[in-house]
């Protein structure tokens, strides 16, 4: 199984508690975590560093998470995305489906067992690199 030691993950959420919780949890799995409190901050970060995966909240101040995913994808097309949202009625747009996102990449807050996010990120990375079990 892959571990997170060589995987750069961007977490974008405007709730400090969620940023702290997710980043601490992923760091325990040895992911290299970078945090951003807004889409605009995330766009600045991706100019300086590449990411294998990003965990994106949808309801952000300013630009939405959907739009952020599309913008990151245009700059870093190898980045894989997980949506982490409190919008329980959310359905993927055709634009996000067109970049390879699936309903399995959407997680609704609160996620009672954060290991599912770890598994989702690792699975997306394996999928992106063509690795098999």
Buried (B, 14 or more C-beta within 10 A) or exposed (E): EEEBEEBBBBBBBBBEEBBEBBBEBBEEBEBBBBBBBBBEBBBEBBEEEEBBBBBBBBEBEEBBBBBBBBBBBEEBEEBBBBBBBEBEEBEBEEEBEEBBBEEEBBBEEEBEEBEEBBEBBBBBBBEBEEEEE
